[in-house]
């Protein structure tokens, strides 16, 4: 008789299964229409997230409250959501025309509306990835809220600890705390959180703002308060999905409006018949790369181009940014702020109106082609497919677009190297399904050598969410024969849309060129280098502009 082997799963396999379970569960709860995150219906999501233990959420599996992860999440959720028992995910349903004021999180572009003391509405116009992102973040903060509850609730009748009573007193003052009051409150909060006084002090101000300098205490108090009420009074927090959102999701409603607006502007300006180059980037790097050096050469005499780009990237540089934009608008740039709900602004550049001698590309050799650039702001996850798929469709079903290239410049997590390094992919692998998209990248690692920045080339994995990754899973992708160099959220969706448009639907030329390049925002395999450890600062300026310039040199045929 053959002996049965005890087969155990690796941590990478367990993590992969946890991500799949979360993905399926979120789809199920969405179709159901509502659920209670800390009730039976939310069990699976909580268990999967605790099994996964993503790097970005730090010590989610421990008793002490995770502070860096909490800051990362709070910056991506609307102000005041910690106070709300009812969170309603909606489509764009007309709240912008009401008296409700839109609340936009500082690190994630989505419109949110505080309906009353208990309810927050969050508009979902960027596809399923937005839902996965929000539900994952909410699951995390609800788990953390119950850690607070566990440390302050002394019995089922609702008796609380002295630390909690003192925290409540500090929060109820509704005024800026003096230094002494603040440090007293931090001392009590540290006991509640299972953290040192120093750890809380170090992160305290990052939660605050000019209007609410003591927001850290407010967030901790309200998370704990609602968790206590869930146990003592059985007042469970509830997440609902509006009927209109469930009806519209997946049907490219916003993407179609967005793409049609762009094509209408192209038609109005007689640009539909010209060679078109689509660039997914931000709203400043293409404009600045073309015009900034010439516009600001007197102000920054003798300074390098990258010095000028750094100055433009600083928070108080509105005056010089406006100078560059003013010149760009006179020289062929058309600005299209988003009105479709996609939250993706667009710039169109008509190179026929550019005097190349007054740009950073005096050797541009566009001959009689006079290309048109469509620069779109970053898409979010699956939204990349929706937007590019709609953009590459014919105008009014009969006018084909002569799209010569699609270039993607984005931020990504790197698995070998550090913040600010550059990744040049040759394939995108979809996490979970292992669907893979191989392509001939017009950009190569050699093009970026000699600039003092490390460059890595190889496959990249498109993940369901950066907040769903842990070290074991990423090490598997990096060290196995997949040889993955980094992770991002849009690549395979872009490529899927490009391939279907060029190879199947024939709405754009078969030989459309593609360019992909990413700069590293973090290294999730390194402790202290995840997204939760802080932003890039000026570290990202040089790789951003280096990539942009290489893309433009190819489009402008600069030898």
Secondary structure, 3 states (H helix, E strand, C coil): CCCCCCCCCCHHHHHHHHHHHHHHHHHHHHHHCEECCCCHHHHHHHHHHHHHCCHHHCCCCCCCCCHHHHHHHHCCCCCCHHHCCEEEEECCCCHHHCCCCCEECCCCCCEEEECCCCEEEEECCCCHHHHHHHHHHHHHHHHHHHHHHHHHECCCCCCECHHHHHHHHHHCCCCCCCHHHHHHHHHHHHHHHCCCHHHHHHHHHHHCCCCCCCHHHHHHHHHHHHHHHHHHCCCCCEEEECHHHHHHCCCCHHHHHHHHHHHHHHHHCCCCCCCEEEEECCCCHHHHHHHHHHHCCCCCCCCCHHHHHHHHHCCCCHHHHHHHHHHHHHCCEEEECCCCCCCCCEEEEEHHHCCHHHCCCCCCCCCCCCCEEEEECCCCCCHHHHHHHHHCCCECCCECCCEEEEEEEEEEEECCCCCCCEEEEEEEEECCCCCEEECCECCCHHHHCCCCCCEEEEEEEECCCHHHCCHHHHHHHHHCCCCCCEEECCHHHHHHHHHHHHHHCCCCCCCCEEEEEEEEEECCCCCCCCHHHCCCCCHHHHHHHHHHHHHHHHHCCCC
